Amino acid sequence: MEATAQQSNPKGRLAIIAGRGRLPLHVAAAARAAGDDPFVIGLKGEACDVPHDFEHEFVSLGDITGVHRLVKEHGIDRVIMSGGVDRRPERRELRAPFRMIPGILLMLRILSGGGDDKLLRAVISIIEAAGCRVVGAQEIVPDLLAKTGSVTERHPTKAQWEDIRVGFTGADMLGRLDVGQGAVAIGGRIVALEGPEGTDGMLDRVAQMRESGRISRQHDGVLIKLCKPQQDQRADLPSMGPITVENAARAGLAGIAIEAGRAFVLDQDDTIARADALGLFVVGIDRDEMDSELDGQT
């Protein structure tokens, strides 16, 4: 297999920088099926499910020197950044070659007050300085991108579509501020916006507010996840999977709306089956259509 991969990709090898979640595994398997021999660079404390049949090595978050060493040793010329990262690197963790000091200084400024998108752009620049091309995971696993329309037995009602519109506005504004990618709307108003705790943490907050009576049980509500409008789509596209469905159900929501074409649905068969079993809908929404519809209401 290695000889075949080298023949099909004579210019260099593909590396996958793997964070949290199952997306890196899907990307690695799809890359291998397409003839690549991917090398997986797992982030310590984030990636935990790297299969042993993939050549891999773990590096600390912020260890640019380690990544550059692996790029050189394994002839890597393409890199995919895949999976979530729960925390930002501490300043003491940053290590880089001398020539990358300007890039590290930029990262330090961003760590002091910049959003995730700015940080990811800085990381991409540093990786490209090693002579690699950063490509989006969607180039390897396009079939995982959400499609427009419902994929479940249940479909949104008229009231739930209103929650989707309200949540879309909130998630869109949040993304423009480079803060998060998700929102929860219940009864025609936004009750939660995604912060550093991520989608699952936000859904936990909603569940707790339900239990305490701060959110009425008379309305179900919707989770909305969007790609940030200005986001570099080579990294950190929104994603959902079976766990997202279970957490949405635990929070008393009726369903999930996710941006079509710019967000991933992982373990699709399992996700849809789980949503059907729990009575939730999963629907892909088109950003341009939503924008046009909302503009028509103003």
BAVO-521489 format. One record per residue (C-alpha): residue number from 0; residue in one letter; x, y, z. Coordinates in Angstrom, 1 decimal. Example, Ala and Ser with C-alpha at 12.3 -4.5 7.8 and 13.67 -1.06 7.14 Angstrom:
BEGIN
{node 0 'a' {12.3 -4.5 7.8}}
{node 1 's' {13.7 -1.1 7.1}}
REM end
This chain:
BEGIN
{node 0 'm' {0.0 0.0 0.0}}
{node 1 'e' {2.8 2.4 0.8}}
{node 2 'a' {4.4 2.0 -2.6}}
{node 3 't' {1.0 2.6 -4.3}}
{node 4 'a' {0.5 5.8 -2.2}}
{node 5 'q' {3.9 7.1 -3.1}}
{node 6 'q' {3.3 6.4 -6.8}}
{node 7 's' {-0.1 8.2 -6.8}}
{node 8 'n' {1.3 11.2 -4.8}}
{node 9 'p' {5.0 11.5 -6.0}}
{node 10 'k' {5.3 15.1 -4.7}}
{node 11 'g' {4.8 14.2 -1.0}}
{node 12 'r' {2.8 12.7 1.8}}
{node 13 'l' {-0.4 13.8 3.4}}
{node 14 'a' {-0.5 14.6 7.1}}
{node 15 'i' {-3.6 14.9 9.3}}
{node 16 'i' {-3.3 17.0 12.4}}
{node 17 'a' {-5.8 15.3 14.6}}
{node 18 'g' {-7.8 16.9 17.4}}
{node 19 'r' {-10.8 15.7 19.4}}
{node 20 'g' {-13.6 13.7 17.9}}
{node 21 'r' {-14.1 11.2 15.1}}
{node 22 'l' {-13.7 13.5 12.1}}
{node 23 'p' {-9.9 12.8 11.9}}
{node 24 'l' {-10.6 9.1 11.7}}
{node 25 'h' {-13.1 9.6 8.8}}
{node 26 'v' {-10.6 11.8 7.0}}
{node 27 'a' {-7.7 9.3 7.5}}
{node 28 'a' {-9.8 6.3 6.3}}
{node 29 'a' {-11.0 8.3 3.2}}
{node 30 'a' {-7.5 9.4 2.4}}
{node 31 'r' {-6.2 5.9 2.5}}
{node 32 'a' {-9.1 4.6 0.4}}
{node 33 'a' {-8.2 7.3 -2.2}}
{node 34 'g' {-4.6 6.0 -2.4}}
{node 35 'd' {-2.8 8.2 0.2}}
{node 36 'd' {-0.7 6.9 3.1}}
{node 37 'p' {-1.7 9.5 5.7}}
{node 38 'f' {0.6 10.3 8.6}}
{node 39 'v' {-1.4 11.3 11.6}}
{node 40 'i' {-0.1 13.9 14.0}}
{node 41 'g' {-2.1 13.6 17.1}}
{node 42 'l' {-2.4 16.6 19.5}}
{node 43 'k' {-1.7 15.5 23.1}}
{node 44 'g' {-4.7 15.9 25.3}}
{node 45 'e' {-7.1 16.1 22.4}}
{node 46 'a' {-6.7 13.2 20.0}}
{node 47 'c' {-7.3 9.8 21.7}}
{node 48 'd' {-8.6 7.5 19.1}}
{node 49 'v' {-5.8 7.3 16.5}}
{node 50 'p' {-5.9 3.7 15.1}}
{node 51 'h' {-2.6 1.8 15.4}}
{node 52 'd' {-2.7 0.8 11.7}}
{node 53 'f' {-2.0 4.4 10.8}}
{node 54 'e' {1.6 5.7 11.2}}
{node 55 'h' {1.3 8.4 13.8}}
{node 56 'e' {3.1 10.5 16.4}}
{node 57 'f' {1.8 12.8 19.2}}
{node 58 'v' {2.9 16.3 19.7}}
{node 59 's' {2.0 18.9 22.3}}
{node 60 'l' {-0.3 21.8 21.5}}
{node 61 'g' {1.9 24.7 20.4}}
{node 62 'd' {4.9 22.5 19.5}}
{node 63 'i' {5.6 24.0 16.1}}
{node 64 't' {9.2 22.7 16.2}}
{node 65 'g' {7.8 19.1 16.5}}
{node 66 'v' {5.4 19.5 13.6}}
{node 67 'h' {8.1 21.0 11.4}}
{node 68 'r' {10.4 18.0 12.3}}
{node 69 'l' {7.7 15.5 11.3}}
{node 70 'v' {7.0 17.3 8.1}}
{node 71 'k' {10.7 17.1 7.1}}
{node 72 'e' {11.2 13.5 8.3}}
{node 73 'h' {8.2 12.1 6.5}}
{node 74 'g' {8.3 14.1 3.3}}
{node 75 'i' {4.9 15.8 4.0}}
{node 76 'd' {3.7 18.4 1.6}}
{node 77 'r' {-0.1 18.5 2.4}}
{node 78 'v' {-1.7 19.0 5.8}}
{node 79 'i' {-5.3 18.7 6.9}}
{node 80 'm' {-6.3 20.2 10.3}}
{node 81 's' {-9.1 18.0 11.6}}
{node 82 'g' {-11.0 17.6 14.8}}
{node 83 'g' {-11.8 19.9 17.8}}
{node 84 'v' {-9.4 21.5 20.2}}
{node 85 'd' {-10.8 22.2 23.7}}
{node 86 'r' {-8.1 24.5 24.9}}
{node 87 'r' {-5.6 27.0 23.7}}
{node 88 'p' {-1.9 26.5 24.1}}
{node 89 'e' {-0.2 28.1 27.1}}
{node 90 'r' {2.6 30.5 26.3}}
{node 91 'r' {5.2 28.2 27.9}}
{node 92 'e' {4.1 25.4 25.5}}
{node 93 'l' {5.0 27.4 22.3}}
{node 94 'r' {8.1 26.1 20.7}}
{node 95 'a' {9.2 27.0 17.2}}
{node 96 'p' {12.3 27.3 15.0}}
{node 97 'f' {14.1 30.7 15.2}}
{node 98 'r' {12.9 31.7 11.7}}
{node 99 'm' {9.3 31.3 13.0}}
{node 100 'i' {9.6 33.8 15.8}}
{node 101 'p' {7.4 36.4 13.9}}
{node 102 'g' {4.7 33.8 13.6}}
{node 103 'i' {4.9 32.9 17.3}}
{node 104 'l' {4.7 36.6 18.3}}
{node 105 'l' {1.5 36.8 16.2}}
{node 106 'm' {0.1 33.8 18.0}}
{node 107 'l' {1.0 35.3 21.4}}
{node 108 'r' {-1.0 38.5 20.5}}
{node 109 'i' {-3.9 36.4 19.4}}
{node 110 'l' {-3.8 34.3 22.5}}
{node 111 's' {-4.1 37.5 24.5}}
{node 112 'g' {-7.4 38.5 23.0}}
{node 113 'g' {-8.1 37.2 19.5}}
{node 114 'g' {-10.8 34.7 18.4}}
{node 115 'd' {-10.4 31.2 17.2}}
{node 116 'd' {-10.6 32.0 13.6}}
{node 117 'k' {-7.7 34.4 13.9}}
{node 118 'l' {-5.7 31.8 15.8}}
{node 119 'l' {-6.4 29.1 13.2}}
{node 120 'r' {-5.3 31.5 10.4}}
{node 121 'a' {-2.0 32.1 12.2}}
{node 122 'v' {-1.5 28.3 12.6}}
{node 123 'i' {-2.2 27.8 8.9}}
{node 124 's' {0.4 30.4 8.1}}
{node 125 'i' {3.0 28.7 10.3}}
{node 126 'i' {2.3 25.3 8.7}}
{node 127 'e' {2.6 26.7 5.2}}
{node 128 'a' {5.9 28.3 6.2}}
{node 129 'a' {7.2 24.7 6.5}}
{node 130 'g' {6.5 24.2 2.8}}
{node 131 'c' {3.1 22.5 3.2}}
{node 132 'r' {-0.2 23.2 1.6}}
{node 133 'v' {-3.1 23.2 4.1}}
{node 134 'v' {-6.2 21.7 2.5}}
{node 135 'g' {-9.8 21.4 3.9}}
{node 136 'a' {-11.1 18.1 5.3}}
{node 137 'q' {-14.1 18.5 2.9}}
{node 138 'e' {-11.7 17.9 0.0}}
{node 139 'i' {-11.2 14.4 1.4}}
{node 140 'v' {-14.6 13.6 2.8}}
{node 141 'p' {-17.1 15.7 0.8}}
{node 142 'd' {-19.9 13.1 1.4}}
{node 143 'l' {-19.9 14.1 5.1}}
{node 144 'l' {-21.0 17.6 4.4}}
{node 145 'a' {-24.6 18.4 5.4}}
{node 146 'k' {-27.1 18.6 2.5}}
{node 147 't' {-30.1 20.9 2.3}}
{node 148 'g' {-33.3 19.6 3.7}}
{node 149 's' {-34.4 17.1 6.4}}
{node 150 'v' {-32.6 13.8 6.6}}
{node 151 't' {-34.8 12.4 9.4}}
{node 152 'e' {-38.4 11.1 9.7}}
{node 153 'r' {-39.4 14.2 11.6}}
{node 154 'h' {-39.5 17.6 10.0}}
{node 155 'p' {-39.6 21.0 11.6}}
{node 156 't' {-43.0 22.5 12.3}}
{node 157 'k' {-43.9 26.1 11.5}}
{node 158 'a' {-43.0 27.2 15.0}}
{node 159 'q' {-39.7 25.3 14.9}}
{node 160 'w' {-38.8 27.0 11.6}}
{node 161 'e' {-39.3 30.3 13.4}}
{node 162 'd' {-36.8 29.1 16.1}}
{node 163 'i' {-34.4 28.2 13.3}}
{node 164 'r' {-34.7 31.7 11.8}}
{node 165 'v' {-34.1 33.3 15.2}}
{node 166 'g' {-31.2 31.0 16.0}}
{node 167 'f' {-29.7 31.5 12.6}}
{node 168 't' {-29.6 35.3 13.3}}
{node 169 'g' {-27.9 34.7 16.6}}
{node 170 'a' {-25.4 32.2 15.4}}
{node 171 'd' {-24.5 34.3 12.4}}
{node 172 'm' {-23.8 37.4 14.6}}
{node 173 'l' {-21.8 35.3 17.0}}
{node 174 'g' {-19.7 33.9 14.2}}
{node 175 'r' {-19.0 37.4 12.8}}
{node 176 'l' {-17.7 38.3 16.3}}
{node 177 'd' {-15.4 35.2 16.0}}
{node 178 'v' {-16.8 33.8 19.3}}
{node 179 'g' {-18.6 30.5 18.4}}
{node 180 'q' {-20.7 28.6 15.9}}
{node 181 'g' {-23.9 27.6 17.6}}
{node 182 'a' {-27.0 28.9 19.3}}
{node 183 'v' {-30.2 27.5 20.9}}
{node 184 'a' {-33.5 29.2 20.2}}
{node 185 'i' {-36.6 28.3 22.2}}
{node 186 'g' {-40.1 29.8 21.8}}
{node 187 'g' {-38.9 32.4 19.4}}
{node 188 'r' {-36.0 33.7 21.4}}
{node 189 'i' {-32.3 32.9 21.9}}
{node 190 'v' {-31.6 31.2 25.2}}
{node 191 'a' {-28.0 30.2 24.7}}
{node 192 'l' {-25.0 31.1 22.6}}
{node 193 'e' {-21.9 28.9 22.2}}
{node 194 'g' {-18.8 30.0 24.1}}
{node 195 'p' {-15.4 28.4 24.8}}
{node 196 'e' {-17.2 25.4 26.3}}
{node 197 'g' {-18.3 24.3 22.9}}
{node 198 't' {-21.7 22.9 21.7}}
{node 199 'd' {-21.9 20.1 24.2}}
{node 200 'g' {-21.2 22.5 27.1}}
{node 201 'm' {-23.9 24.9 25.7}}
{node 202 'l' {-26.4 22.1 25.6}}
{node 203 'd' {-25.6 21.1 29.1}}
{node 204 'r' {-26.4 24.7 30.2}}
{node 205 'v' {-29.7 24.5 28.4}}
{node 206 'a' {-30.5 21.2 30.1}}
{node 207 'q' {-29.7 22.7 33.5}}
{node 208 'm' {-31.9 25.7 32.8}}
{node 209 'r' {-34.7 23.4 31.9}}
{node 210 'e' {-34.3 21.5 35.2}}
{node 211 's' {-34.2 24.6 37.3}}
{node 212 'g' {-37.3 26.0 35.6}}
{node 213 'r' {-35.5 29.0 34.0}}
{node 214 'i' {-36.7 27.7 30.6}}
{node 215 's' {-40.3 26.7 30.1}}
{node 216 'r' {-41.0 23.0 29.3}}
{node 217 'q' {-43.9 24.1 27.1}}
{node 218 'h' {-41.5 24.9 24.2}}
{node 219 'd' {-39.0 22.5 22.7}}
{node 220 'g' {-36.6 24.6 20.7}}
{node 221 'v' {-33.8 24.1 18.2}}
{node 222 'l' {-30.0 23.9 18.1}}
{node 223 'i' {-28.5 25.8 15.1}}
{node 224 'k' {-24.8 25.4 14.0}}
{node 225 'l' {-23.3 27.6 11.3}}
{node 226 'c' {-19.8 28.2 9.9}}
{node 227 'k' {-18.5 31.6 10.8}}
{node 228 'p' {-19.1 33.9 7.7}}
{node 229 'q' {-15.5 35.0 7.6}}
{node 230 'q' {-14.0 31.6 8.5}}
{node 231 'd' {-11.1 30.0 6.7}}
{node 232 'q' {-12.8 26.8 5.6}}
{node 233 'r' {-9.6 24.8 5.7}}
{node 234 'a' {-10.1 24.3 9.4}}
{node 235 'd' {-12.7 24.0 12.2}}
{node 236 'l' {-15.9 23.6 10.1}}
{node 237 'p' {-18.9 22.9 12.4}}
{node 238 's' {-19.8 19.2 12.9}}
{node 239 'm' {-22.4 17.1 14.7}}
{node 240 'g' {-22.9 13.4 15.4}}
{node 241 'p' {-24.8 11.0 17.5}}
{node 242 'i' {-23.5 12.6 20.8}}
{node 243 't' {-24.8 16.0 19.6}}
{node 244 'v' {-28.2 14.4 19.0}}
{node 245 'e' {-28.3 12.8 22.5}}
{node 246 'n' {-27.3 16.1 24.2}}
{node 247 'a' {-29.9 18.0 22.2}}
{node 248 'a' {-32.6 15.5 23.3}}
{node 249 'r' {-31.4 15.8 26.9}}
{node 250 'a' {-31.8 19.5 26.6}}
{node 251 'g' {-35.4 19.0 25.6}}
{node 252 'l' {-34.9 20.3 22.0}}
{node 253 'a' {-36.9 19.2 19.0}}
{node 254 'g' {-34.1 19.1 16.5}}
{node 255 'i' {-30.9 20.4 15.0}}
{node 256 'a' {-30.4 22.7 12.0}}
{node 257 'i' {-26.9 22.7 10.5}}
{node 258 'e' {-25.5 24.7 7.6}}
{node 259 'a' {-25.6 22.8 4.4}}
{node 260 'g' {-22.3 22.6 2.4}}
{node 261 'r' {-20.2 24.0 5.2}}
{node 262 'a' {-20.7 21.6 8.2}}
{node 263 'f' {-20.1 17.9 8.7}}
{node 264 'v' {-22.6 15.2 9.8}}
{node 265 'l' {-20.4 12.5 11.3}}
{node 266 'd' {-21.4 8.8 11.5}}
{node 267 'q' {-24.4 9.7 9.3}}
{node 268 'd' {-26.3 6.5 9.5}}
{node 269 'd' {-25.9 6.3 13.3}}
{node 270 't' {-26.7 10.0 13.7}}
{node 271 'i' {-30.0 9.7 11.7}}
{node 272 'a' {-31.0 6.5 13.4}}
{node 273 'r' {-30.4 8.0 16.8}}
{node 274 'a' {-32.4 11.2 15.9}}
{node 275 'd' {-35.3 9.1 14.6}}
{node 276 'a' {-35.3 6.9 17.8}}
{node 277 'l' {-35.3 10.0 20.0}}
{node 278 'g' {-37.9 11.9 17.8}}
{node 279 'l' {-35.6 14.7 16.7}}
{node 280 'f' {-35.2 16.3 13.3}}
{node 281 'v' {-31.9 17.0 11.6}}
{node 282 'v' {-32.2 19.6 8.8}}
{node 283 'g' {-29.6 21.2 6.5}}
{node 284 'i' {-30.2 24.9 5.9}}
{node 285 'd' {-28.9 27.0 3.0}}
{node 286 'r' {-27.2 30.2 4.2}}
{node 287 'd' {-28.1 32.2 1.1}}
{node 288 'e' {-31.8 31.2 1.3}}
{node 289 'm' {-32.0 32.0 5.0}}
{node 290 'd' {-30.3 35.4 4.4}}
{node 291 's' {-32.8 36.2 1.6}}
{node 292 'e' {-35.7 35.1 3.7}}
{node 293 'l' {-34.7 37.2 6.6}}
{node 294 'd' {-34.0 40.2 4.4}}
{node 295 'g' {-37.5 40.0 3.1}}
{node 296 'q' {-38.9 40.2 6.6}}
{node 297 't' {-37.2 43.5 7.3}}
REM end
